[in-house]
Amino acid sequence: MPRSIITISTKEPGGIRAVVENYQQSDVFSGYESYWLGSHQQGSLIFRIWTYVRCLCQVLCLRIQGHRLYHLHMAMNGSFFRKMILVFLLKLSRARVILHLHGSEFDYYHEHTSRPVKWLFRHTLKATDVVVVLSKKWQDTVTGIDTNIRSRVIYNYVEPVPKAPTIPTTTARNGDSKLVRYVYMGEVGQRKGIYDLLPAFAELRRVNANVELVVCGSGELDQARQTAQKCGLNGEVTFAGWISGTEKHAMLNSADVLVLPSYHEGLPMAILEAMSLGKCVIASTVGGIPEALAQGESGLLHGPGDLPALVELLTCATDARTRQTLGQNGRNSYFANFTPEIIVPQIREMYHELT
């Protein structure tokens, strides 16, 4: 029987793909044959169906060859149904299955879906050998669905972001110092809180002209630009689009503050990357974020949708000493909890137990 691990996930750019690429670039799979199968890619309906059918055929071939351990990375909605089919097919063939929950809204999804889907959700989680969750809060949610679900908390991790040539900062309007640069990094849409951030930043701009906002990500860019204009933000917000690699590292290096006022999250890679650089982080108290950042100690946290609190935290972060203290504490938290050296052995231990 081959000593192997079959990873199955979307190959679309985003958090799940970043996690899988992290695994491939570290020594997570050292000593194993490793295969990465794409169950989803963006495109026409026919192309998406073809991608999934191809994945099923590849799984069948690998299972016939004796490959036994499958690590499925799952979000919500369509991703749940795709992985549900795979889970039951694999368990029928007596494979070992890890189901890795990334969907930031999976608790909301389970609470608000229909009773038949709730039943499918619960039995899919129960059927797997291990359900990996990104935070203790999510583990409590999974246990609340069914105490017989075998779950394990494994945090996301990132390599420390290297110091890189930074994007030039802009001189403040009074000519005395540079602007304080706030960077938003994620999908541009309601879930990530962009429509809260723009009016909150406009409030900050009314009392402090020496600030700027850079929005990095794809999604509802036209709608976000229109919102910025309605808020009176004409030259103070830059929409940089989707960035990655060295460009992303340069942007993080240039940031004074990373801000991500999300409504639903798992454990965002951008926050961990900012922490590795010692950057001040403003975020919301959702998902695994409060387990990574302590309010007022290593980060600035607010309740999702709380605009007055967000304005207050944006204002607080204009102080350089505050940013430095919070950033250094966040960096210490990163090196204590979220490096490859901390997380990779946990993943390999799980693989060893299942093989």
C-alpha positions as CSV (number, residue, x, y, z in Angstrom):
1,M,0.0,0.0,0.0
2,P,1.5,3.4,-1.0
3,R,2.5,5.7,1.8
4,S,0.8,8.8,0.4
5,I,-1.5,11.8,1.0
6,I,-4.0,13.0,-1.5
7,T,-5.0,16.6,-1.1
8,I,-8.3,17.7,-2.6
9,S,-9.3,21.4,-2.7
10,T,-10.2,24.3,-4.9
11,K,-7.4,25.7,-6.9
12,E,-8.9,29.2,-7.1
13,P,-6.7,32.0,-5.7
14,G,-7.6,32.6,-2.1
15,G,-7.2,31.4,1.5
16,I,-7.6,27.6,0.9
17,R,-5.2,27.6,-2.0
18,A,-2.7,29.6,0.1
19,V,-2.9,27.0,2.9
20,V,-2.3,24.1,0.5
21,E,0.6,25.9,-1.1
22,N,2.1,26.5,2.4
23,Y,1.9,22.7,3.0
24,Q,3.6,22.0,-0.3
25,Q,6.4,24.5,0.3
26,S,7.2,23.2,3.8
27,D,8.0,19.6,4.8
28,V,4.5,18.6,5.7
29,F,4.5,15.8,3.0
30,S,8.1,14.8,3.6
31,G,8.3,11.0,3.4
32,Y,5.0,10.7,1.6
33,E,3.9,10.5,-2.0
34,S,1.9,13.7,-2.4
35,Y,-0.9,14.5,-4.9
36,W,-3.0,17.7,-5.2
37,L,-6.3,17.3,-7.0
38,G,-8.5,20.3,-7.9
39,S,-12.2,19.9,-7.2
40,H,-13.1,23.4,-8.3
41,Q,-11.9,26.1,-10.6
42,Q,-13.6,29.3,-11.7
43,G,-15.2,29.2,-15.2
44,S,-18.4,28.3,-16.9
45,L,-20.9,25.8,-15.4
46,I,-19.7,23.1,-17.9
47,F,-16.1,23.7,-17.0
48,R,-16.8,23.5,-13.3
49,I,-18.7,20.3,-13.7
50,W,-15.9,18.8,-15.9
51,T,-13.3,19.8,-13.2
52,Y,-15.3,18.0,-10.5
53,V,-16.0,14.9,-12.6
54,R,-12.3,14.7,-13.5
55,C,-11.4,14.9,-9.8
56,L,-13.8,12.0,-9.1
57,C,-12.2,9.9,-11.8
58,Q,-8.7,10.8,-10.4
59,V,-9.8,9.8,-6.9
60,L,-11.2,6.5,-8.3
61,C,-7.9,5.7,-10.0
62,L,-5.8,6.5,-7.0
63,R,-8.1,4.5,-4.7
64,I,-7.8,1.4,-7.0
65,Q,-4.0,1.8,-6.8
66,G,-4.2,1.6,-3.0
67,H,-3.8,5.2,-1.9
68,R,-5.7,5.4,1.4
69,L,-5.3,8.8,3.1
70,Y,-7.3,11.8,1.7
71,H,-7.2,15.4,3.0
72,L,-10.2,17.4,1.8
73,H,-10.3,21.2,2.3
74,M,-13.8,22.4,2.4
75,A,-15.6,25.8,2.4
76,M,-19.4,26.2,2.3
77,N,-22.2,26.2,-0.2
78,G,-21.1,24.3,-3.3
79,S,-17.9,23.3,-1.7
80,F,-19.8,21.4,1.0
81,F,-21.8,19.3,-1.5
82,R,-18.7,18.5,-3.6
83,K,-16.8,17.3,-0.5
84,M,-19.8,15.5,0.9
85,I,-20.0,13.3,-2.2
86,L,-16.3,12.6,-1.9
87,V,-16.4,11.8,1.8
88,F,-19.1,9.2,1.4
89,L,-17.5,7.6,-1.7
90,L,-14.1,7.4,0.0
91,K,-15.6,6.0,3.3
92,L,-17.5,3.3,1.3
93,S,-14.1,2.2,-0.1
94,R,-12.6,2.3,3.5
95,A,-10.3,5.2,2.9
96,R,-9.1,7.5,5.7
97,V,-10.5,11.0,5.3
98,I,-9.6,14.3,6.9
99,L,-12.1,17.1,6.4
100,H,-10.5,20.5,6.9
101,L,-13.1,23.2,7.5
102,H,-12.1,26.6,6.1
103,G,-15.5,28.1,5.3
104,S,-15.7,31.3,7.4
105,E,-19.5,31.1,7.6
106,F,-19.9,27.4,8.3
107,D,-21.6,28.0,11.7
108,Y,-24.0,30.5,10.2
109,Y,-24.5,28.2,7.2
110,H,-25.4,25.2,9.5
111,E,-27.7,27.4,11.6
112,H,-29.7,28.8,8.7
113,T,-29.8,26.0,6.3
114,S,-32.7,23.5,5.8
115,R,-33.2,20.5,8.1
116,P,-32.3,18.0,5.3
117,V,-29.0,19.9,4.7
118,K,-28.4,20.0,8.5
119,W,-28.7,16.2,8.5
120,L,-26.3,15.8,5.6
121,F,-23.9,18.2,7.2
122,R,-23.9,16.4,10.6
123,H,-23.5,12.9,9.0
124,T,-20.7,14.2,6.7
125,L,-18.7,15.4,9.6
126,K,-19.4,12.2,11.6
127,A,-18.3,10.0,8.7
128,T,-14.8,11.5,8.5
129,D,-11.9,10.2,10.6
130,V,-10.9,13.8,11.6
131,V,-12.5,17.2,11.2
132,V,-9.8,19.9,11.3
133,V,-11.0,23.3,12.5
134,L,-9.1,26.6,12.6
135,S,-10.0,27.7,16.2
136,K,-11.2,26.5,19.5
137,K,-14.4,28.5,19.0
138,W,-15.1,26.5,15.8
139,Q,-14.3,23.3,17.7
140,D,-17.1,24.2,20.2
141,T,-19.4,24.8,17.2
142,V,-18.6,21.4,15.7
143,T,-19.1,19.7,19.1
144,G,-22.4,21.4,19.4
145,I,-23.5,19.8,16.2
146,D,-22.7,16.3,17.4
147,T,-20.5,15.2,20.3
148,N,-19.4,12.2,18.3
149,I,-17.6,14.2,15.6
150,R,-13.9,13.7,16.0
151,S,-12.4,17.2,15.7
152,R,-8.9,18.7,16.1
153,V,-7.7,22.3,16.2
154,I,-4.9,23.1,13.8
155,Y,-4.2,26.8,13.3
156,N,-3.2,28.2,9.9
157,Y,0.5,29.1,9.6
158,V,2.6,31.3,7.3
159,E,6.3,31.6,6.7
160,P,7.6,34.9,8.2
161,V,7.2,37.6,5.5
162,P,10.7,38.8,4.5
163,K,11.7,42.4,4.7
164,A,11.2,43.6,1.1
165,P,11.6,46.8,-0.9
166,T,8.6,48.8,0.2
167,I,6.2,50.7,-1.9
168,P,7.2,54.4,-1.4
169,T,5.1,56.1,1.3
170,T,3.5,59.5,0.7
171,T,4.5,62.6,2.6
172,A,1.9,64.0,4.9
173,R,0.0,67.1,3.7
174,N,1.7,69.2,6.4
175,G,5.1,68.2,5.0
176,D,6.3,67.1,8.4
177,S,5.9,63.3,8.3
178,K,4.6,60.5,6.1
179,L,1.0,59.5,6.0
180,V,-0.2,56.6,8.2
181,R,-0.9,53.9,5.7
182,Y,-3.9,51.5,6.5
183,V,-4.0,48.4,4.3
184,Y,-7.0,46.2,3.7
185,M,-6.1,42.8,2.2
186,G,-8.9,40.4,1.3
187,E,-11.9,39.9,-0.9
188,V,-13.6,43.2,-1.6
189,G,-17.2,42.6,-0.3
190,Q,-19.6,42.7,2.5
191,R,-18.2,39.6,4.4
192,K,-14.8,41.2,4.8
193,G,-16.3,44.5,6.1
194,I,-15.2,46.9,3.3
195,Y,-18.5,48.8,3.4
196,D,-17.9,49.4,7.1
197,L,-14.3,50.4,6.6
198,L,-14.8,53.0,4.0
199,P,-17.3,55.2,6.0
200,A,-15.2,54.6,9.2
201,F,-12.1,55.8,7.4
202,A,-14.0,58.8,6.1
203,E,-14.8,59.7,9.7
204,L,-11.1,59.4,10.6
205,R,-10.2,61.6,7.6
206,R,-12.4,64.4,8.9
207,V,-10.2,64.8,12.0
208,N,-6.9,63.6,10.6
209,A,-5.8,64.4,7.1
210,N,-2.5,62.5,7.4
211,V,-3.9,59.0,6.7
212,E,-4.4,56.9,3.6
213,L,-6.1,53.6,2.8
214,V,-5.0,51.0,0.3
215,V,-7.5,48.3,-0.6
216,C,-5.9,45.1,-1.9
217,G,-8.1,42.4,-3.3
218,S,-10.6,41.4,-6.0
219,G,-14.4,41.3,-5.8
220,E,-16.9,44.2,-5.8
221,L,-14.4,46.8,-6.8
222,D,-16.9,49.0,-8.7
223,Q,-19.3,49.1,-5.8
224,A,-16.6,49.8,-3.3
225,R,-15.3,52.7,-5.4
226,Q,-18.8,54.1,-5.6
227,T,-19.1,53.8,-1.8
228,A,-15.7,55.6,-1.4
229,Q,-17.0,58.5,-3.5
230,K,-20.2,58.7,-1.6
231,C,-18.1,59.0,1.6
232,G,-16.1,61.8,0.1
233,L,-13.0,59.7,-0.3
234,N,-11.7,60.8,-3.7
235,G,-7.9,60.7,-3.4
236,E,-7.3,59.1,-0.1
237,V,-8.2,55.5,-1.1
238,T,-6.2,53.4,-3.6
239,F,-7.8,50.2,-5.0
240,A,-4.7,48.1,-5.8
241,G,-6.6,44.9,-7.0
242,W,-5.5,41.4,-6.3
243,I,-1.8,41.2,-5.4
244,S,0.4,38.3,-4.4
245,G,4.0,37.2,-4.0
246,T,6.7,39.8,-3.7
247,E,4.2,42.6,-4.5
248,K,2.1,41.5,-1.5
249,H,5.1,41.3,0.7
250,A,6.1,44.8,-0.4
251,M,2.7,46.1,0.4
252,L,2.7,44.5,3.9
253,N,6.1,46.0,4.5
254,S,4.8,49.5,3.6
255,A,1.7,49.2,5.8
256,D,1.5,50.9,9.2
257,V,-1.7,49.1,10.0
258,L,-3.5,46.1,8.5
259,V,-7.2,46.4,8.9
260,L,-9.8,43.7,8.3
261,P,-13.2,44.4,9.9
262,S,-14.8,41.1,8.8
263,Y,-18.2,39.7,9.7
264,H,-17.1,36.0,9.3
265,E,-13.6,34.6,9.3
266,G,-11.5,31.5,9.9
267,L,-8.0,32.6,10.6
268,P,-6.9,35.0,7.9
269,M,-3.5,34.4,6.3
270,A,-3.1,38.2,5.8
271,I,-3.3,38.8,9.6
272,L,-0.7,36.2,10.3
273,E,1.6,37.7,7.7
274,A,1.2,41.1,9.2
275,M,1.9,39.8,12.6
276,S,5.1,38.2,11.4
277,L,6.3,41.6,10.4
278,G,5.3,43.3,13.7
279,K,2.5,45.3,12.1
280,C,-0.4,46.7,14.1
281,V,-3.6,44.9,13.2
282,I,-7.2,46.1,13.5
283,A,-9.7,43.3,13.1
284,S,-13.1,42.0,14.3
285,T,-13.8,39.4,17.0
286,V,-14.8,36.6,14.7
287,G,-13.5,33.1,14.0
288,G,-10.0,32.4,15.2
289,I,-8.9,36.1,15.3
290,P,-9.4,36.6,19.1
291,E,-7.2,33.4,19.6
292,A,-4.4,35.1,17.7
293,L,-4.7,38.6,18.9
294,A,-5.6,39.9,22.4
295,Q,-7.5,43.1,22.4
296,G,-5.4,46.0,23.5
297,E,-2.3,43.9,24.0
298,S,-1.4,42.4,20.6
299,G,-4.1,43.9,18.4
300,L,-7.1,46.2,18.2
301,L,-10.4,44.2,18.0
302,H,-14.0,45.3,17.6
303,G,-17.4,43.6,17.2
304,P,-18.4,43.0,13.6
305,G,-20.5,45.9,12.3
306,D,-19.6,48.2,15.2
307,L,-18.7,51.4,13.2
308,P,-18.1,53.7,16.2
309,A,-15.7,51.2,17.7
310,L,-14.0,50.8,14.3
311,V,-13.5,54.6,14.0
312,E,-12.1,54.6,17.6
313,L,-9.6,51.9,16.8
314,L,-8.6,53.5,13.5
315,T,-7.9,56.7,15.4
316,C,-6.0,54.9,18.1
317,A,-3.7,53.4,15.5
318,T,-2.6,56.8,14.3
319,D,-0.3,56.9,17.3
320,A,3.2,55.5,16.4
321,R,4.0,54.3,19.9
322,T,0.7,52.4,20.1
323,R,1.3,50.8,16.7
324,Q,4.9,49.7,17.8
325,T,3.8,48.2,21.0
326,L,0.8,46.3,19.6
327,G,2.9,45.2,16.5
328,Q,5.7,43.8,18.6
329,N,3.3,41.9,20.9
330,G,1.6,40.5,17.8
331,R,4.9,39.4,16.4
332,N,5.7,37.6,19.6
333,S,2.3,35.8,19.4
334,Y,3.1,34.8,15.8
335,F,6.4,33.2,16.7
336,A,4.9,31.5,19.7
337,N,1.9,30.0,17.9
338,F,1.7,30.3,14.1
339,T,5.1,29.5,12.5
340,P,5.7,26.3,10.4
341,E,7.9,25.0,13.2
342,I,4.9,25.1,15.5
343,I,2.1,23.9,13.2
344,V,3.8,21.5,10.8
345,P,4.6,18.8,13.5
346,Q,0.9,18.9,14.5
347,I,-0.1,18.1,10.9
348,R,2.5,15.4,10.5
349,E,1.4,13.8,13.8
350,M,-2.2,13.7,12.4
351,Y,-1.0,12.1,9.2
352,H,1.1,9.5,11.1
353,E,-1.9,8.5,13.3
354,L,-4.0,7.9,10.2
355,T,-1.5,6.0,8.2
